[in-house]
């Protein structure tokens, strides 16, 4: 079974941190049913211009934290640990190739 792919707008300052390896998490509204093993399709988005730059990165979801308001996570949000995929992993909105391996970049 192929994992669910979630297409997400990502502002340039946060996108750059994922690409250079300094950010390995995502904080998002819990509106998509994120699960471990899913794939995030992070697309760089220019909010002022309301358009995509054309740059993107696929990431595996390694861990999902919910309902942790006692630790500062706002209700209705998730914190996810993510691992960027190797550029060679074939992905589409229909899912990741069944032959894809969890290879870090």
Chimera marker file (.cmm) of the C-alpha trace (Angstrom):
<marker_set name="trace">
<marker id="1" x="0.000" y="0.000" z="0.000" r="1" g="1" b="0" radius="0.5"/>
<marker id="2" x="1.324" y="3.431" z="-0.931" r="1" g="1" b="0" radius="0.5"/>
<marker id="3" x="1.573" y="6.112" z="1.768" r="1" g="1" b="0" radius="0.5"/>
<marker id="4" x="-0.624" y="9.202" z="1.701" r="1" g="1" b="0" radius="0.5"/>
<marker id="5" x="1.060" y="12.234" z="0.120" r="1" g="1" b="0" radius="0.5"/>
<marker id="6" x="0.161" y="15.623" z="1.626" r="1" g="1" b="0" radius="0.5"/>
<marker id="7" x="0.853" y="18.666" z="-0.567" r="1" g="1" b="0" radius="0.5"/>
<marker id="8" x="1.812" y="21.609" z="1.667" r="1" g="1" b="0" radius="0.5"/>
<marker id="9" x="2.689" y="25.243" z="1.020" r="1" g="1" b="0" radius="0.5"/>
<marker id="10" x="5.991" y="26.110" z="2.705" r="1" g="1" b="0" radius="0.5"/>
<marker id="11" x="7.289" y="29.657" z="3.091" r="1" g="1" b="0" radius="0.5"/>
<marker id="12" x="10.808" y="30.287" z="1.731" r="1" g="1" b="0" radius="0.5"/>
<marker id="13" x="12.547" y="30.801" z="5.078" r="1" g="1" b="0" radius="0.5"/>
<marker id="14" x="11.259" y="27.454" z="6.379" r="1" g="1" b="0" radius="0.5"/>
<marker id="15" x="11.740" y="25.648" z="3.070" r="1" g="1" b="0" radius="0.5"/>
<marker id="16" x="15.426" y="26.668" z="2.998" r="1" g="1" b="0" radius="0.5"/>
<marker id="17" x="15.936" y="25.237" z="6.494" r="1" g="1" b="0" radius="0.5"/>
<marker id="18" x="14.501" y="21.868" z="5.427" r="1" g="1" b="0" radius="0.5"/>
<marker id="19" x="16.634" y="21.780" z="2.272" r="1" g="1" b="0" radius="0.5"/>
<marker id="20" x="19.873" y="22.601" z="4.099" r="1" g="1" b="0" radius="0.5"/>
<marker id="21" x="19.135" y="20.045" z="6.832" r="1" g="1" b="0" radius="0.5"/>
<marker id="22" x="18.634" y="22.456" z="9.740" r="1" g="1" b="0" radius="0.5"/>
<marker id="23" x="14.889" y="21.787" z="10.170" r="1" g="1" b="0" radius="0.5"/>
<marker id="24" x="13.622" y="18.237" z="10.629" r="1" g="1" b="0" radius="0.5"/>
<marker id="25" x="10.107" y="18.952" z="11.874" r="1" g="1" b="0" radius="0.5"/>
<marker id="26" x="6.829" y="20.469" z="10.731" r="1" g="1" b="0" radius="0.5"/>
<marker id="27" x="4.157" y="22.190" z="12.835" r="1" g="1" b="0" radius="0.5"/>
<marker id="28" x="0.814" y="22.117" z="11.052" r="1" g="1" b="0" radius="0.5"/>
<marker id="29" x="-2.931" y="22.284" z="11.683" r="1" g="1" b="0" radius="0.5"/>
<marker id="30" x="-4.182" y="18.745" z="12.304" r="1" g="1" b="0" radius="0.5"/>
<marker id="31" x="-6.615" y="18.876" z="9.390" r="1" g="1" b="0" radius="0.5"/>
<marker id="32" x="-5.313" y="16.095" z="7.131" r="1" g="1" b="0" radius="0.5"/>
<marker id="33" x="-4.994" y="12.993" z="9.283" r="1" g="1" b="0" radius="0.5"/>
<marker id="34" x="-1.186" y="12.944" z="9.226" r="1" g="1" b="0" radius="0.5"/>
<marker id="35" x="0.257" y="9.537" z="10.124" r="1" g="1" b="0" radius="0.5"/>
<marker id="36" x="3.697" y="7.985" z="10.512" r="1" g="1" b="0" radius="0.5"/>
<marker id="37" x="4.837" y="6.739" z="7.097" r="1" g="1" b="0" radius="0.5"/>
<marker id="38" x="3.016" y="9.470" z="5.169" r="1" g="1" b="0" radius="0.5"/>
<marker id="39" x="4.877" y="11.749" z="2.779" r="1" g="1" b="0" radius="0.5"/>
<marker id="40" x="4.905" y="15.545" z="2.924" r="1" g="1" b="0" radius="0.5"/>
<marker id="41" x="5.272" y="17.257" z="-0.450" r="1" g="1" b="0" radius="0.5"/>
<marker id="42" x="6.702" y="20.588" z="0.709" r="1" g="1" b="0" radius="0.5"/>
<marker id="43" x="6.308" y="23.172" z="-2.057" r="1" g="1" b="0" radius="0.5"/>
<marker id="44" x="8.038" y="26.522" z="-1.636" r="1" g="1" b="0" radius="0.5"/>
<marker id="45" x="5.353" y="29.227" z="-1.593" r="1" g="1" b="0" radius="0.5"/>
<marker id="46" x="5.701" y="33.010" z="-1.856" r="1" g="1" b="0" radius="0.5"/>
<marker id="47" x="2.864" y="34.294" z="0.356" r="1" g="1" b="0" radius="0.5"/>
<marker id="48" x="3.092" y="37.943" z="-0.747" r="1" g="1" b="0" radius="0.5"/>
<marker id="49" x="2.906" y="36.956" z="-4.430" r="1" g="1" b="0" radius="0.5"/>
<marker id="50" x="0.556" y="34.020" z="-3.844" r="1" g="1" b="0" radius="0.5"/>
<marker id="51" x="2.518" y="31.685" z="-6.097" r="1" g="1" b="0" radius="0.5"/>
<marker id="52" x="4.829" y="28.688" z="-5.994" r="1" g="1" b="0" radius="0.5"/>
<marker id="53" x="8.531" y="29.044" z="-6.812" r="1" g="1" b="0" radius="0.5"/>
<marker id="54" x="8.757" y="25.620" z="-8.466" r="1" g="1" b="0" radius="0.5"/>
<marker id="55" x="11.060" y="24.232" z="-5.752" r="1" g="1" b="0" radius="0.5"/>
<marker id="56" x="9.873" y="21.301" z="-3.658" r="1" g="1" b="0" radius="0.5"/>
<marker id="57" x="11.066" y="18.569" z="-1.300" r="1" g="1" b="0" radius="0.5"/>
<marker id="58" x="9.463" y="15.260" z="-0.349" r="1" g="1" b="0" radius="0.5"/>
<marker id="59" x="9.811" y="14.183" z="3.298" r="1" g="1" b="0" radius="0.5"/>
<marker id="60" x="8.843" y="11.057" z="5.205" r="1" g="1" b="0" radius="0.5"/>
<marker id="61" x="6.771" y="11.532" z="8.359" r="1" g="1" b="0" radius="0.5"/>
<marker id="62" x="8.655" y="9.706" z="11.124" r="1" g="1" b="0" radius="0.5"/>
<marker id="63" x="6.653" y="10.744" z="14.200" r="1" g="1" b="0" radius="0.5"/>
<marker id="64" x="3.405" y="12.634" z="14.871" r="1" g="1" b="0" radius="0.5"/>
<marker id="65" x="2.724" y="14.400" z="18.186" r="1" g="1" b="0" radius="0.5"/>
<marker id="66" x="-0.881" y="15.333" z="18.991" r="1" g="1" b="0" radius="0.5"/>
<marker id="67" x="-2.792" y="16.449" z="22.066" r="1" g="1" b="0" radius="0.5"/>
<marker id="68" x="0.273" y="17.797" z="23.852" r="1" g="1" b="0" radius="0.5"/>
<marker id="69" x="-1.229" y="21.106" z="24.989" r="1" g="1" b="0" radius="0.5"/>
<marker id="70" x="0.399" y="20.686" z="28.410" r="1" g="1" b="0" radius="0.5"/>
<marker id="71" x="3.740" y="20.986" z="26.621" r="1" g="1" b="0" radius="0.5"/>
<marker id="72" x="2.785" y="24.020" z="24.523" r="1" g="1" b="0" radius="0.5"/>
<marker id="73" x="1.334" y="22.390" z="21.412" r="1" g="1" b="0" radius="0.5"/>
<marker id="74" x="-1.836" y="24.295" z="20.591" r="1" g="1" b="0" radius="0.5"/>
<marker id="75" x="-5.008" y="22.187" z="20.373" r="1" g="1" b="0" radius="0.5"/>
<marker id="76" x="-5.767" y="21.224" z="16.782" r="1" g="1" b="0" radius="0.5"/>
<marker id="77" x="-2.104" y="21.214" z="15.714" r="1" g="1" b="0" radius="0.5"/>
<marker id="78" x="0.488" y="18.478" z="15.189" r="1" g="1" b="0" radius="0.5"/>
<marker id="79" x="4.252" y="18.427" z="15.440" r="1" g="1" b="0" radius="0.5"/>
<marker id="80" x="5.851" y="15.988" z="13.024" r="1" g="1" b="0" radius="0.5"/>
<marker id="81" x="9.394" y="14.697" z="12.838" r="1" g="1" b="0" radius="0.5"/>
<marker id="82" x="10.368" y="14.457" z="9.147" r="1" g="1" b="0" radius="0.5"/>
<marker id="83" x="13.219" y="13.063" z="7.067" r="1" g="1" b="0" radius="0.5"/>
<marker id="84" x="13.871" y="14.488" z="3.588" r="1" g="1" b="0" radius="0.5"/>
<marker id="85" x="13.875" y="11.855" z="0.845" r="1" g="1" b="0" radius="0.5"/>
<marker id="86" x="16.718" y="11.177" z="-1.521" r="1" g="1" b="0" radius="0.5"/>
<marker id="87" x="16.198" y="12.907" z="-4.849" r="1" g="1" b="0" radius="0.5"/>
<marker id="88" x="15.955" y="9.502" z="-6.541" r="1" g="1" b="0" radius="0.5"/>
<marker id="89" x="12.780" y="8.408" z="-4.730" r="1" g="1" b="0" radius="0.5"/>
<marker id="90" x="9.910" y="8.459" z="-7.249" r="1" g="1" b="0" radius="0.5"/>
<marker id="91" x="6.844" y="10.284" z="-5.906" r="1" g="1" b="0" radius="0.5"/>
<marker id="92" x="3.528" y="11.465" z="-7.266" r="1" g="1" b="0" radius="0.5"/>
<marker id="93" x="0.329" y="12.682" z="-5.665" r="1" g="1" b="0" radius="0.5"/>
<marker id="94" x="-0.852" y="9.061" z="-5.959" r="1" g="1" b="0" radius="0.5"/>
<marker id="95" x="1.886" y="7.967" z="-3.590" r="1" g="1" b="0" radius="0.5"/>
<marker id="96" x="5.456" y="6.822" z="-3.377" r="1" g="1" b="0" radius="0.5"/>
<marker id="97" x="6.683" y="3.965" z="-5.513" r="1" g="1" b="0" radius="0.5"/>
<marker id="98" x="6.208" y="0.645" z="-3.755" r="1" g="1" b="0" radius="0.5"/>
<marker id="99" x="9.928" y="0.069" z="-4.364" r="1" g="1" b="0" radius="0.5"/>
<marker id="100" x="10.978" y="3.306" z="-2.622" r="1" g="1" b="0" radius="0.5"/>
<marker id="101" x="13.378" y="2.859" z="0.248" r="1" g="1" b="0" radius="0.5"/>
<marker id="102" x="13.709" y="5.173" z="3.220" r="1" g="1" b="0" radius="0.5"/>
<marker id="103" x="16.948" y="6.734" z="2.125" r="1" g="1" b="0" radius="0.5"/>
<marker id="104" x="18.115" y="10.006" z="3.675" r="1" g="1" b="0" radius="0.5"/>
<marker id="105" x="19.628" y="12.785" z="1.598" r="1" g="1" b="0" radius="0.5"/>
<link id1="1" id2="2" r="1" g="1" b="0" radius="0.2"/>
<link id1="2" id2="3" r="1" g="1" b="0" radius="0.2"/>
<link id1="3" id2="4" r="1" g="1" b="0" radius="0.2"/>
<link id1="4" id2="5" r="1" g="1" b="0" radius="0.2"/>
<link id1="5" id2="6" r="1" g="1" b="0" radius="0.2"/>
<link id1="6" id2="7" r="1" g="1" b="0" radius="0.2"/>
<link id1="7" id2="8" r="1" g="1" b="0" radius="0.2"/>
<link id1="8" id2="9" r="1" g="1" b="0" radius="0.2"/>
<link id1="9" id2="10" r="1" g="1" b="0" radius="0.2"/>
<link id1="10" id2="11" r="1" g="1" b="0" radius="0.2"/>
<link id1="11" id2="12" r="1" g="1" b="0" radius="0.2"/>
<link id1="12" id2="13" r="1" g="1" b="0" radius="0.2"/>
<link id1="13" id2="14" r="1" g="1" b="0" radius="0.2"/>
<link id1="14" id2="15" r="1" g="1" b="0" radius="0.2"/>
<link id1="15" id2="16" r="1" g="1" b="0" radius="0.2"/>
<link id1="16" id2="17" r="1" g="1" b="0" radius="0.2"/>
<link id1="17" id2="18" r="1" g="1" b="0" radius="0.2"/>
<link id1="18" id2="19" r="1" g="1" b="0" radius="0.2"/>
<link id1="19" id2="20" r="1" g="1" b="0" radius="0.2"/>
<link id1="20" id2="21" r="1" g="1" b="0" radius="0.2"/>
<link id1="21" id2="22" r="1" g="1" b="0" radius="0.2"/>
<link id1="22" id2="23" r="1" g="1" b="0" radius="0.2"/>
<link id1="23" id2="24" r="1" g="1" b="0" radius="0.2"/>
<link id1="24" id2="25" r="1" g="1" b="0" radius="0.2"/>
<link id1="25" id2="26" r="1" g="1" b="0" radius="0.2"/>
<link id1="26" id2="27" r="1" g="1" b="0" radius="0.2"/>
<link id1="27" id2="28" r="1" g="1" b="0" radius="0.2"/>
<link id1="28" id2="29" r="1" g="1" b="0" radius="0.2"/>
<link id1="29" id2="30" r="1" g="1" b="0" radius="0.2"/>
<link id1="30" id2="31" r="1" g="1" b="0" radius="0.2"/>
<link id1="31" id2="32" r="1" g="1" b="0" radius="0.2"/>
<link id1="32" id2="33" r="1" g="1" b="0" radius="0.2"/>
<link id1="33" id2="34" r="1" g="1" b="0" radius="0.2"/>
<link id1="34" id2="35" r="1" g="1" b="0" radius="0.2"/>
<link id1="35" id2="36" r="1" g="1" b="0" radius="0.2"/>
<link id1="36" id2="37" r="1" g="1" b="0" radius="0.2"/>
<link id1="37" id2="38" r="1" g="1" b="0" radius="0.2"/>
<link id1="38" id2="39" r="1" g="1" b="0" radius="0.2"/>
<link id1="39" id2="40" r="1" g="1" b="0" radius="0.2"/>
<link id1="40" id2="41" r="1" g="1" b="0" radius="0.2"/>
<link id1="41" id2="42" r="1" g="1" b="0" radius="0.2"/>
<link id1="42" id2="43" r="1" g="1" b="0" radius="0.2"/>
<link id1="43" id2="44" r="1" g="1" b="0" radius="0.2"/>
<link id1="44" id2="45" r="1" g="1" b="0" radius="0.2"/>
<link id1="45" id2="46" r="1" g="1" b="0" radius="0.2"/>
<link id1="46" id2="47" r="1" g="1" b="0" radius="0.2"/>
<link id1="47" id2="48" r="1" g="1" b="0" radius="0.2"/>
<link id1="48" id2="49" r="1" g="1" b="0" radius="0.2"/>
<link id1="49" id2="50" r="1" g="1" b="0" radius="0.2"/>
<link id1="50" id2="51" r="1" g="1" b="0" radius="0.2"/>
<link id1="51" id2="52" r="1" g="1" b="0" radius="0.2"/>
<link id1="52" id2="53" r="1" g="1" b="0" radius="0.2"/>
<link id1="53" id2="54" r="1" g="1" b="0" radius="0.2"/>
<link id1="54" id2="55" r="1" g="1" b="0" radius="0.2"/>
<link id1="55" id2="56" r="1" g="1" b="0" radius="0.2"/>
<link id1="56" id2="57" r="1" g="1" b="0" radius="0.2"/>
<link id1="57" id2="58" r="1" g="1" b="0" radius="0.2"/>
<link id1="58" id2="59" r="1" g="1" b="0" radius="0.2"/>
<link id1="59" id2="60" r="1" g="1" b="0" radius="0.2"/>
<link id1="60" id2="61" r="1" g="1" b="0" radius="0.2"/>
<link id1="61" id2="62" r="1" g="1" b="0" radius="0.2"/>
<link id1="62" id2="63" r="1" g="1" b="0" radius="0.2"/>
<link id1="63" id2="64" r="1" g="1" b="0" radius="0.2"/>
<link id1="64" id2="65" r="1" g="1" b="0" radius="0.2"/>
<link id1="65" id2="66" r="1" g="1" b="0" radius="0.2"/>
<link id1="66" id2="67" r="1" g="1" b="0" radius="0.2"/>
<link id1="67" id2="68" r="1" g="1" b="0" radius="0.2"/>
<link id1="68" id2="69" r="1" g="1" b="0" radius="0.2"/>
<link id1="69" id2="70" r="1" g="1" b="0" radius="0.2"/>
<link id1="70" id2="71" r="1" g="1" b="0" radius="0.2"/>
<link id1="71" id2="72" r="1" g="1" b="0" radius="0.2"/>
<link id1="72" id2="73" r="1" g="1" b="0" radius="0.2"/>
<link id1="73" id2="74" r="1" g="1" b="0" radius="0.2"/>
<link id1="74" id2="75" r="1" g="1" b="0" radius="0.2"/>
<link id1="75" id2="76" r="1" g="1" b="0" radius="0.2"/>
<link id1="76" id2="77" r="1" g="1" b="0" radius="0.2"/>
<link id1="77" id2="78" r="1" g="1" b="0" radius="0.2"/>
<link id1="78" id2="79" r="1" g="1" b="0" radius="0.2"/>
<link id1="79" id2="80" r="1" g="1" b="0" radius="0.2"/>
<link id1="80" id2="81" r="1" g="1" b="0" radius="0.2"/>
<link id1="81" id2="82" r="1" g="1" b="0" radius="0.2"/>
<link id1="82" id2="83" r="1" g="1" b="0" radius="0.2"/>
<link id1="83" id2="84" r="1" g="1" b="0" radius="0.2"/>
<link id1="84" id2="85" r="1" g="1" b="0" radius="0.2"/>
<link id1="85" id2="86" r="1" g="1" b="0" radius="0.2"/>
<link id1="86" id2="87" r="1" g="1" b="0" radius="0.2"/>
<link id1="87" id2="88" r="1" g="1" b="0" radius="0.2"/>
<link id1="88" id2="89" r="1" g="1" b="0" radius="0.2"/>
<link id1="89" id2="90" r="1" g="1" b="0" radius="0.2"/>
<link id1="90" id2="91" r="1" g="1" b="0" radius="0.2"/>
<link id1="91" id2="92" r="1" g="1" b="0" radius="0.2"/>
<link id1="92" id2="93" r="1" g="1" b="0" radius="0.2"/>
<link id1="93" id2="94" r="1" g="1" b="0" radius="0.2"/>
<link id1="94" id2="95" r="1" g="1" b="0" radius="0.2"/>
<link id1="95" id2="96" r="1" g="1" b="0" radius="0.2"/>
<link id1="96" id2="97" r="1" g="1" b="0" radius="0.2"/>
<link id1="97" id2="98" r="1" g="1" b="0" radius="0.2"/>
<link id1="98" id2="99" r="1" g="1" b="0" radius="0.2"/>
<link id1="99" id2="100" r="1" g="1" b="0" radius="0.2"/>
<link id1="100" id2="101" r="1" g="1" b="0" radius="0.2"/>
<link id1="101" id2="102" r="1" g="1" b="0" radius="0.2"/>
<link id1="102" id2="103" r="1" g="1" b="0" radius="0.2"/>
<link id1="103" id2="104" r="1" g="1" b="0" radius="0.2"/>
<link id1="104" id2="105" r="1" g="1" b="0" radius="0.2"/>
</marker_set>
